[in-house]
Amino acid sequence: MSQRIGRAQFEQRLVELCVDSGSMEFSRRVIDRHILWKSILVGLDPAAQYSEKGIDERI
């Protein structure tokens, strides 16, 4: 089942996952994983090629 969320909900949940939780563990909830992955992807240049180290630095 696909679940879509709006921008405000995305931003709120991202803050909760990264700032408020204080946890370094990757969430087990599928929707949370999608939020985290999407937040990483939007910060990358689609035309660039990144090494693993380059991606790690941006994360």
C-alpha positions, 0 to 999 in steps of 0.5 A: 500500500502506497501512502502519500504525505504532504510537504508540511507532514514530511518536514515535521516528521523529518524534524522528529526523526532527526532532531527530536528523537536523539536516536542514531538508529534507522527507523523501522517504519517504512514511511519514515525510511522513505522520508529519510531517503528522500531527504538525502536524495533532494540534497544531491545533484542528479547530474553529479557522480558521487563516490561512497565517501562523497555521499557519506559526507553529504549525509 
